[in-house]
Amino acid sequence: MSQPSPFLVFIGLAMVVLIFFAPILPTFFLTDDYNYVGHLLVHARQYVQGEQLGKWFIDFSAQGLQNPELSVFFRPVVQWLWLTDYIAWGTDALGYHLTNIILHALNSFLVFLLASRVIRNRWGGIAAGLLFALHPIHADSVAWISDRTDVLSALFYFASATFFVLYRQRARQFYGALAVVAFALAIGTKENTVALPLVLLAYDLLFEFRARRWKILVAQIAYWLTLGAYVAARFFFLGEFGRNTGGGWMSYGAELFFQFYTMALAAPFIADMNLPLLIITLGMAIIVLVVYRARAAVWFGAAWITLSLLPAISAAYVAPRLAYTPSAGLALGLGAIIAQPLARQTLKTRAVGIALFAFFALVYGWGLAARVDNWVAAGSLADSVRSESLRLHPTLPLDARLYYVGVPDILRGIHIYNDNFGTAIRIVYKNPNLDVARVENFPIITDRLDRTYFLEFRRRKITERDDLSQAMQARARCVPKPAIVWDFARGDAGWETWNQITSLVVSDGVWQLQAQGNDPNLGSPTLDLSAFALGDIEIEMRVRGEQLMTRGAIYWQVNGQSDFLPVQQQTFAVNADGVFHTYRVNLAATNRLLLGDRIMRLRLDPTEMPAEIGLRAIRVYRVCTQEEGVLCECPP
């Protein structure tokens, strides 16, 4: 039977990959993508000009840039790819998706080349390459742009292994040199590729040891020297090898590690995993190894999976993407079995091989399509937010403020923004200065109303709430009037001393108190006042303490809350000179008063230090008399 040329195999594999992943092309960025592209939006010009390159190629990571205590990565090669894509595509996600798809096609082709050499059967290599291309767990690594770290590192990992096998089979130093260079690029892309020397040692033990004996170790020296240079580079550039304060070394438990990655590699045949099923699945794998014990390629596939997964034990989490590179071993082992499933090579053997290949290809293809569809749904939702925002406002003032209500963060188990929504909209408008928030309910705004936009997302459409802007502008024009007055001339007026504060006496129309610590506070009587109608809170108070200045705070509690929240407060400066001062506190200035909320109680923290306190009165002002809907009519 004639065999197709490698070029035709590459074209075929590339077409298969493109068909399955083409739906992802028109979708937008997701989660960590915004960290990378948002950072480049601000700094790419500097990097292109050769300025502060160390910040990008050494310091940056999607997590470490925001919280250096969380992790330290050394991945200059993938940083180069991000910068190259940004130069070519800017903020157009299509180009980044295309890069990931091309990388996956190249990886599938490399698996074909490697398997063809290891199995010594091109049809087995084709089967391995196609099954790798179609494995369902690869949907995460290819569809999610940020996981190009795994896809790119696998490219160099597979290339190094392929060149090493060629070096062994053809005895040409050129291939050996290329193998080491590819390994250097792999470890400069992601840390998990440090397992490759062990994988290649397993190849030598299975295929070369009988002829070369311990001379096989000579070829390993270059790899270990490269690995040593990599460790030295990490210490030189980072000052340490690395850290991950989030845990690691299977901090989640060995049982979860084995269950998760067994389930990931067995997808889509197994959708959930428990200990009995894990034992059954691993038992079946052992039976396959025993049946094909004379097939070194099958054992090499198993060794590839096991050794390539070893670095994953240092991660603080389990994730399908960490199985991207190890899964090549599964494809290689299946390719070896499909090439000759029975002891003798007969027509029956070929028929069984074809049937096995068709079965796995169909099941993998079905599973991959389903998982890609989940990513398409999440990416399409992000793109609908992008396109709808631009439809309503193709351009915005440089200092515009936007509030979005109704935008989900998770769809089909996939995070869309993960606290990066503001960066996402700044990328849409290519404006790093925009003030953007995704909120559950619109806040009450008192400033910059002419540059504030209230946007409601529903059923993939965005509606601008002009009525809110008009109501808040009307609210701003109202003259506040006292609605509630607590006069302490005769006592506490229903207020309660709660923490580190003692009620003394009422004298000369003043409620005198003693703050005994750094967190004294009082609680108001219960209220029922619309947050939209709430104006300033006025406090007549004197404070005498060791310091001349301190800070006070007003907290508020709304309907549905059982306690006060730290974020629901407005602070104000307090003079501790023993003289009465009137303090006006505007809770709406925090932008945390929400439409529809009703203020149920207030808390006053008069100082941040032990002090003598005198309260004369607290007044709550009202700016609106109309509470129906979002209308605002000024009080008479």
GITAZI-V644946 format. One line per field, one symbol per residue. ss: DSSP state (H for helix, E for strand, L for the rest). psi: psi as a letter, one per 20 degrees, with the letter a starting at -180 (. if undefined). A space follows every 10 residues. Layout:
# GITAZI-V644946
ss = ???
psi = ???
This chain:
# GITAZI-V644946
ss = LLLLLHHHHH HHHHHHHHHH HHHHLLLLLL LLHHHHHHHH HHHHHHHHLL LLHHHHHHHL LLLLLLLLLL ELLLLHHHHH HHHHHHHHHL LLHHHHHHHH HHHHHHHHHH HHHHHHHHHH LHHHHHHHHH HHHHLLLHHH HHHLHHHHHH HHHHHHHHHH HHHHHHHHHH LLHHHHHHHH HHHHHHHLLL HHHHHHHHHH HHHHHHHHHH HHHHHHHHHH HHHHHHHHHH HHHHHHHHLL LLLELLLLLL LLLHHHHHHH HHHHHLLLLL LLLLHHHHHH HHHHHHHHHH HLLLLHHHHH HHHHHHHHHH HHHHLLLLLH HHHLLLHHHH HHHHHHHHHL LLLLLLHHHH HHHHHHHHHH HHHHHHHHHH HHHHHHHHHH HHHHHHHHHH HHLLLLLLLL EEEEELLLLE ELLEELLLLL HHHHHHHHLL LLLLEEEEEL LLELLLLLHH HEEEEEEELL EEEELHHHHH HHHHHHHLLL EEEEEEELLL LLLLLEEEEL EEEEEEELLE EEEEELLLLL EEELLLLLEE LLLEEEEEEE EEEEEEEEEE EEEEEEEELL LLLLLLLLEE EEEEEEELLL EEEEELHHHH LLLELLLEEE EEEEELLLLL EEEEEEEEEE EELLLLLLLL LLLLLL
psi = pqpqqhghgg ggghgggggh ihiigjrarq dihhgghhgh hhihggghjj pkhhhgighq qhghhhniig qoqnlhghhg gggghhhhic johghgghgg ggghghghgh hggghhgghl ohhhgggggg hghiphiigg hghogijigh gghhghghgg gghgghgghi lphghgghgh ghgghgiigq hiiiighhgh hhgghhhihh hicjihigii ghghgghghg ghhghghiir hrqniiball iiphghghgg hggghiqjhp irqrgghggg ghghghgghg gkhiohhghh gghggghhig hiiiqjrqqh hijgghihhg hgghhhghhn hrhqnrhhgg gggggggggh gggggghghg hhhghggghh ghhhgghhgh ghnhqqqhkq ppppqjoqip pkjppggljk gghghhggjl oiiqoqqorh qprpqirkhi kppopppplj qpppmhhggg hhghghiqoq qphppopjhj bikiqppgpk qpperopkjp opropjailq qqprrqrnpp hhipbqpppo qqppahqhqa qrqpqqprpi pirqqhimqp rqqppljjqp qppppohhii kipqpiqpph qqppnhrkrp rppppgqppp qpiqiojpcj qopqq.
